[in-house]
Amino acid sequence: MRIGAIGVGQAGGRILDAFVYNNIWGGHKDVLPLTLAINAAKADLLGLSSVPRKDRILLGHTLVKGHGAGGNPEMGSKVAEDDKRNIRRAVGERSTHRVDAFLIFLGLGGGTGAGASPVICQMLKEVYKEPVYALGVLPSQSEGSLYAGNAARSLRALTESADGILLFDNNIWQRDGVTVKRSYDQMNLEIVRSLQVLFAAGEEASPEHVGGKVIDASDIINSIQGFASFGYSGWVKSWSEVLKDTGKRALGGKKGTFEQLDPANRILSLIQGAAAGRLSCDCDIKSSSKALVVVAGNPNEMNKEGMDRAKQWLEEATGGAEIRGGDYPSPYARELISSVLFSGLKEIPVLKALIERAQSSKTKGAKETRGQLYKALPSAKSDPKSE
């Protein structure tokens, strides 16, 4: 699927930067025909390394003078509204005819990302027929009620303007003992790893990269609705082990157990690892209505029986969700990778916890009733205290 990728705010810009880097050096250039980094902070735009300078847009020249929204989503929304014409023109000047869907990256707790993203989503919906999705990074628990309040209100607005919202929970992926920059770089890498296979699988023109069951843009579009969580699992052979036809797990598992499995069970085990391991956001996959799975790697490692069994397992594990899946062969690959995505989720504990934290925020706009916030997020049940 060819993506019109737009990074909004500091976090969104960094995720976009990681995607652009990977698509340049990973050989998937056709996946991102359109890229834009949008921010009200000039320093954040200058800090990007892979997004071309021509694809960086500074908002709020007059209002905030390049200093950002200061963690205030209302300011982020205002600068986006004021510059909506410039944003629309910047998108229109690029290869929109090659775009299958738009994907907006944002940090839900910040000012520019949380405030400007719903405005940009709505603008894209009004102008283009392609679906518009958002990938939102949830603030960590240590960031306090201010950021939780920003995230809750941004999610509320995005549910009205986006066709689907992919969630990424900072709390799950933070690591102790590493610098903040390295921690964020690792989280961005996890996002790219998980999604690049899904997007690239149906965009290969070379016959040797076309799978037995091809996933195309319509499959992905039909697999994303409401709130979604995604995951990744992989196995890689070292060059010395390639000659011996042995390998080692890249993620989880005991050394030696995976390579001893027959081809069908390898595929099944890999997909189970992606689905039952660390997803981008903790959720109950039984509450999902749709699921998508792609396996990528050397054609010699692909196995139809394994894919069929994995789809059956996913259908049982989700309680009867719609399952779509396919493969993405790469003749020179040393890795075997599985990416999964669950959408239409109704049970997402972190969102309920987010709403609870948001109640203690004393910032302007945070006095919405508990019931209003619960009703705005379909994954959270109505709160009896508000009735």
C-alpha positions in Angstrom: 0.0 0.0 0.0 1.4 3.4 -1.0 1.2 5.8 1.9 0.9 9.6 2.1 2.9 9.9 5.3 2.6 13.0 7.4 4.5 13.5 10.6 3.0 16.1 12.9 4.8 17.6 15.9 8.1 16.4 17.4 7.2 12.7 17.9 5.4 12.4 14.6 8.3 14.0 12.7 10.7 11.5 14.3 8.6 8.5 13.3 8.3 9.8 9.8 12.1 10.4 9.7 12.7 6.7 10.7 10.2 5.6 8.0 11.9 7.7 5.3 15.4 6.4 6.3 14.2 2.8 6.2 12.5 3.2 2.8 15.6 4.8 1.3 18.0 2.1 2.5 15.6 -0.8 2.8 14.6 -0.7 -0.9 10.9 0.2 -0.4 10.9 3.7 -2.0 7.6 3.2 -3.8 5.8 2.7 -0.4 6.1 6.4 0.5 5.3 8.5 -2.6 4.4 11.5 -0.4 6.0 12.6 2.8 5.5 15.8 4.9 6.8 16.8 8.3 4.6 19.5 9.9 5.6 21.3 13.1 5.2 24.7 14.8 8.8 24.3 16.3 11.6 25.2 13.8 14.2 23.4 15.9 12.3 20.1 15.6 12.2 20.3 11.8 15.9 21.2 11.7 16.6 18.1 13.8 15.3 15.7 11.1 17.9 13.9 9.1 16.1 11.9 6.4 13.0 13.9 5.5 14.0 16.2 2.6 14.0 19.9 3.5 11.4 20.6 0.8 9.0 18.3 2.7 9.2 20.2 6.0 6.5 22.7 6.8 6.7 25.3 9.7 3.3 26.3 11.1 2.4 29.5 13.0 5.1 31.9 11.7 3.2 34.9 13.1 1.5 33.3 16.1 4.3 31.2 17.7 7.3 32.4 15.7 8.8 28.9 15.3 8.8 28.2 19.0 6.2 25.5 19.1 2.8 25.1 20.7 4.2 24.8 24.2 2.4 21.5 25.0 -1.0 23.3 24.4 -3.2 21.4 21.9 -5.5 24.4 21.5 -2.5 26.4 20.2 -1.6 23.4 17.9 -5.1 23.4 16.6 -5.2 27.1 16.0 -1.9 27.3 14.0 -3.1 24.4 11.9 -6.4 26.1 11.2 -4.6 29.3 10.4 -2.3 27.6 8.0 -4.8 25.1 6.6 -4.6 26.6 3.1 -0.8 26.2 3.1 -1.0 22.6 4.3 -3.6 21.8 1.6 -1.4 23.3 -1.1 1.7 21.4 0.1 -0.2 18.1 0.0 -1.7 18.9 -3.4 1.7 19.7 -4.9 2.9 16.2 -4.2 2.1 12.8 -5.8 -1.3 12.4 -4.3 -2.4 10.4 -7.4 -0.1 7.6 -6.3 -1.4 7.5 -2.7 -3.7 4.7 -1.5 -4.2 6.1 2.0 -2.9 8.8 4.3 -1.2 8.0 7.6 -0.6 10.7 10.1 2.1 10.1 12.8 1.7 12.0 16.1 2.5 12.1 19.8 -0.9 12.2 21.5 0.4 14.1 24.6 2.1 17.1 22.9 0.8 20.4 21.7 1.3 20.5 18.0 0.7 16.8 17.3 -2.3 16.5 19.6 -3.9 19.7 18.4 -3.0 20.0 14.7 -3.4 16.3 13.7 -7.3 16.2 13.9 -7.4 19.5 11.9 -5.2 17.9 9.2 -7.1 14.7 9.2 -10.4 16.5 8.7 -8.9 18.6 5.9 -7.6 15.5 4.1 -11.0 13.8 4.4 -12.7 16.9 2.9 -10.4 17.0 -0.1 -9.4 13.4 -0.9 -11.4 10.1 -1.3 -8.6 8.0 0.1 -8.9 6.8 3.8 -7.0 8.8 6.5 -5.4 6.9 9.4 -3.6 8.2 12.4 -0.8 6.5 14.4 -0.8 8.0 17.8 1.9 7.5 20.5 0.3 7.4 23.9 2.1 9.3 26.7 3.9 7.4 29.4 2.5 7.2 32.9 5.4 9.3 34.2 4.4 12.2 32.0 1.5 13.1 34.2 -2.1 14.2 33.9 -1.4 17.2 31.6 -0.2 14.9 28.8 -2.9 12.4 29.6 -5.5 15.1 29.2 -4.0 16.2 25.9 -4.1 12.6 24.6 -7.7 12.0 25.7 -8.9 15.1 23.9 -6.9 14.4 20.8 -8.2 10.9 20.6 -11.7 12.2 21.0 -11.2 14.5 18.0 -9.4 11.9 15.9 -12.3 9.4 16.3 -14.4 11.9 14.5 -12.0 12.7 11.7 -9.8 9.6 11.1 -10.9 6.3 9.5 -8.7 4.3 12.0 -6.3 4.9 14.8 -3.2 2.8 15.4 -2.0 3.0 19.0 1.5 2.8 20.3 2.0 2.7 24.1 5.2 4.3 25.3 5.0 2.4 28.6 5.4 -1.0 27.0 8.5 -0.1 25.0 10.5 2.1 27.4 13.8 0.6 28.5 15.7 1.3 31.7 19.3 2.3 31.6 19.3 3.9 28.1 19.3 7.6 27.1 16.0 9.2 26.2 17.1 9.7 22.6 18.1 6.0 22.2 14.8 4.9 23.9 12.8 6.9 21.4 14.9 5.7 18.5 14.2 2.1 19.5 10.5 2.8 19.8 10.5 4.4 16.3 12.4 1.4 14.9 9.8 -1.0 16.4 7.0 1.0 14.6 8.9 0.9 11.3 9.7 -2.8 11.6 6.1 -3.8 12.3 4.5 -1.7 9.6 7.0 -1.7 6.7 6.2 -5.3 5.8 2.5 -4.7 5.8 2.8 -1.7 3.5 5.5 -3.1 1.2 4.0 -6.6 0.6 1.7 -5.6 -2.2 3.9 -3.0 -3.9 6.6 -5.2 -5.5 6.8 -5.2 -9.3 9.5 -7.9 -9.6 8.0 -11.4 -10.1 10.5 -12.9 -7.6 9.0 -10.7 -4.8 5.4 -11.6 -5.6 3.9 -14.0 -3.0 1.6 -16.9 -3.4 -1.1 -14.9 -1.6 -0.6 -11.2 -2.4 -1.8 -8.6 0.1 -2.8 -5.4 -1.7 -4.0 -2.0 -0.7 -7.7 -3.0 -0.5 -6.8 -5.8 1.9 -5.1 -3.4 4.2 -7.8 -0.7 4.0 -10.5 -3.3 4.7 -8.5 -4.5 7.7 -8.2 -1.2 9.6 -11.1 0.3 11.5 -11.5 2.0 14.8 -8.6 1.4 17.2 -5.8 -0.9 16.2 -2.7 -2.5 17.7 0.1 -4.1 15.7 3.0 -6.4 16.4 6.2 -8.0 14.9 8.2 -11.1 15.3 11.3 -12.2 13.5 14.0 -14.9 13.1 17.4 -14.2 11.4 20.3 -16.3 10.2 23.9 -15.2 10.5 26.0 -15.5 7.3 27.9 -18.4 8.7 24.7 -20.2 9.8 23.2 -19.7 6.3 25.7 -22.2 4.9 24.8 -24.6 7.7 21.1 -24.0 7.3 20.7 -23.2 11.0 19.7 -20.0 12.7 18.8 -18.2 15.8 15.7 -16.3 17.0 15.9 -12.6 16.7 13.1 -12.0 19.2 12.3 -14.3 22.2 12.3 -18.0 22.4 15.1 -20.4 23.4 18.1 -20.8 21.1 17.8 -23.9 19.0 14.0 -24.5 19.4 12.8 -22.5 16.5 15.1 -23.9 13.8 14.2 -27.4 14.8 10.6 -26.9 13.8 9.3 -28.1 10.4 8.5 -25.3 7.9 4.7 -25.2 8.7 5.3 -25.0 12.4 7.9 -22.3 11.9 5.3 -20.0 10.2 2.7 -20.8 12.8 5.1 -20.2 15.7 6.3 -16.9 14.2 2.8 -15.6 13.8 1.8 -16.7 17.2 4.8 -14.9 18.6 3.8 -11.7 16.9 0.2 -11.9 18.1 0.8 -13.1 21.6 4.0 -11.2 22.2 4.4 -7.4 22.8 1.8 -5.6 20.6 2.1 -1.9 20.1 -0.6 -1.5 22.6 -1.8 -4.0 25.2 -5.3 -5.2 24.3 -7.7 -8.1 24.3 -7.4 -9.5 20.7 -10.8 -11.3 21.3 -12.4 -7.9 21.2 -11.0 -7.2 17.7 -13.3 -7.5 14.6 -10.5 -7.7 12.0 -6.9 -9.0 11.7 -4.2 -8.8 9.1 -1.0 -10.9 8.9 1.9 -10.9 6.5 5.0 -13.2 6.6 8.1 -11.9 4.8 11.4 -13.7 4.1 13.2 -16.1 1.9 10.9 -18.1 -0.4 12.4 -21.4 0.8 11.1 -20.6 4.3 7.5 -19.9 3.1 4.9 -22.6 3.7 1.2 -22.5 2.6 0.2 -25.1 5.2 1.8 -23.0 7.9 -0.1 -19.8 6.7 -3.4 -21.7 6.6 -2.9 -23.1 10.1 -1.9 -19.6 11.4 -5.0 -18.0 9.9 -7.2 -20.7 11.6 -5.4 -20.1 14.9 -5.9 -16.3 14.6 -9.6 -16.8 13.9 -10.0 -18.9 17.0 -7.8 -16.6 19.1 -9.9 -13.6 18.1 -13.2 -15.3 18.5 -14.1 -15.1 14.8 -12.6 -11.9 13.5 -12.2 -11.3 9.8 -8.7 -12.6 8.9 -6.7 -11.5 5.9 -3.2 -12.6 5.2 -0.4 -13.2 2.7 3.3 -13.6 2.1 6.1 -11.4 0.8 9.0 -13.4 -0.5 12.5 -11.9 -0.8 15.1 -14.2 -2.4 18.1 -12.8 -0.7 16.6 -12.3 2.8 18.2 -13.9 5.8 15.2 -13.0 8.0 11.8 -14.5 8.4 9.4 -11.9 9.7 5.8 -11.8 10.7 3.7 -8.6 11.1 0.2 -8.7 12.5 -2.5 -6.0 13.0 -5.7 -6.2 15.0 -8.4 -3.5 14.6 -11.9 -2.7 15.7 -10.7 -3.2 19.3 -13.1 -2.7 22.1 -11.0 -3.7 25.1 -7.9 -1.5 25.5 -7.0 -1.2 29.2 -4.5 1.6 28.6 -7.2 3.9 27.3 -9.3 3.4 30.3 -6.3 4.2 32.5 -5.5 7.2 30.3 -9.0 8.6 30.9 -8.6 8.1 34.7 -5.3 10.1 34.6 -6.9 12.8 32.4 -9.5 13.5 35.1 -6.9 15.0 37.4 -5.6 17.5 34.8 -6.5 21.1 35.8 -5.6 22.6 32.5 -8.1 24.6 30.4 -10.4 22.2 28.5 -9.8 19.3 30.9 -13.1 19.7 32.7 -15.0 17.5 30.4 -17.1 15.1 32.3 -16.0 11.5 32.9 -19.0 10.3 30.9 -18.2 12.5 27.9 -14.7 11.1 27.6 -15.9 7.5 28.0 -18.5 8.0 25.3 -15.8 9.6 23.0 -13.6 6.5 23.1 -15.5 3.4 21.9 -13.1 1.0 23.6 -14.1 2.2 27.0 -17.3 1.3 28.6 -19.7 3.8 30.0 -18.7 4.9 33.4 -21.5 4.3 35.9 -20.4 7.2 38.1 -21.4 9.6 35.3 -24.9 8.3 34.8 
